[in-house]
Amino acid sequence: MRKPVLWGLGAGLVVLLVGIYIYHTATSVTKAYIDPSDARLVQLGKQVYAAQCAACHGANLEGEPNWRQRKPNGRLPAPPHDVSGHTWHHPDQVLFDIVKNGLVPGVTAPIGYESDMPAYSTVLTDEEIRASLAYIKRAWPEKAKTVQQQLTQEYQKAQ
């Protein structure tokens, strides 16, 4: 009687650990700092940004007009990614997760928050996501880059 129970518990534990591993690797791919001085990455990011991001976030990272005021549907317009926005206030892993998975309530957004930000997990590779973020970051002033890099390092230590 004890062996089947132990086997069942063991199998359940294995399934749980595999699930945690799959979730962790699917949402935590970018452990390394995304370097905006990597010319190859920035060049790829420029192409990705133009094709996938600029329509909402602006060709010059300027975001939609009145991005802090809710639209009639209650959602916020696409924010700017230049220094006037808040993108540089987030560590790389959070930015990566937002691009890959969209804004997920309770994870990368408040509970109940709705957004027009799509998930790009089926559109972009992880490298293309990293490249788009490198392209965005290359436009920030040095002080913003430094602050964002420190946030990224602190976030990585906490994980």
HELIX and SHEET records of a PDB file:
HELIX    1   1 ARG A    2  THR A   27  1                                  26    
HELIX    2   2 ALA A   39  VAL A   48  1                                  10    
HELIX    3   3 TYR A   49  CYS A   53  3                                   5    
HELIX    4   4 ALA A   54  HIS A   57  1                                   4    
HELIX    5   5 THR A   87  HIS A   89  5                                   3    
HELIX    6   6 ASP A   92  ASN A  101  1                                  10    
HELIX    7   7 ASP A  126  LYS A  137  1                                  12    
HELIX    8   8 GLU A  142  ALA A  158  1                                  17    
END                                                                             
